[in-house]
Amino acid sequence: MAKSLERIEACKLRKQGMSVKAIAKKLNVSSGSVSIWTRDIQLTSKQRNTLRSAQIAAGNKGRMMGTATNREKKMLRLQIARSEAIENIDRLSQNELFYAGLGLYWGEGVKANNSAMAISNTDARVIKVMMRWFTECFGIEKDRFMPRVFISDIHRDREDVIFKYWVKTLGIPREQFKKMIFLDKGKKIYENREVYYGVLALRVAKGSDIKYKILALIDRVAEVASKNKPV
């Protein structure tokens, strides 16, 4: 309960323009916790400028030293960068979505001619973008998606939790998911075990013809981009 109250107070103070470090000091909690609690809160331009000015002034006085201070500065820069990104990017046109998805498939999708069309990633945002891309740019119905999770055997006891996460995140019924694949434990140590949900491979049923089209488009983009300057 105490943590919930601290989270609420931290969000309230952040919305007022207070820095992460100042909030942490006031609530007697770590800056890391405050950063996580308030990471989705966007500051106004005036608030960002105020924090930036304060940061510069403190730096000139030699008071911003050490690892903790550098971390705070990094968090501030990330917050400012995110705010600027939100201001500059409002929405994607169909053409922009098409090329964004093509780039993602180029980097993360299955490209072997004898393999099914699929894309894999641990980042649910990538999978969600590609679901939209497949649907809007190629007319693929949602019931043709066949997701499958690959994860270390050390997470076997979390199977139900992992399924629930991906079902909720992607909006795909569990019945469409293929059997989860558990991999050898190996030597890797998962420090983020409770918030790790494996690699999601999103396969598209009967997608061979579309995959060939996508691969041809990737080849053409690579050919044109290597020769021509941007218009």
Salt bridges, closest charged atoms under 4 A:
GLU6 OE1 - LYS3 NZ 3.98
GLU87 OE2 - ARG48 NH2 3.12
ASP90 OD2 - ARG91 NE 3.47
ASP123 OD2 - ARG125 NH2 2.85
GLU136 OE2 - ARG132 NE 2.97
ASP153 OD1 - ARG156 NH2 2.59
ASP157 OD1 - ARG193 NH2 2.40
ASP160 OD2 - LYS164 NZ 3.30
ASP160 OD1 - ARG174 NH1 2.85
GLU194 OE1 - ARG158 NE 3.89
GLU194 OE2 - ARG193 NH1 2.89
GLU223 OE1 - ARG220 NH1 3.25
GLU223 OE2 - LYS227 NZ 3.88
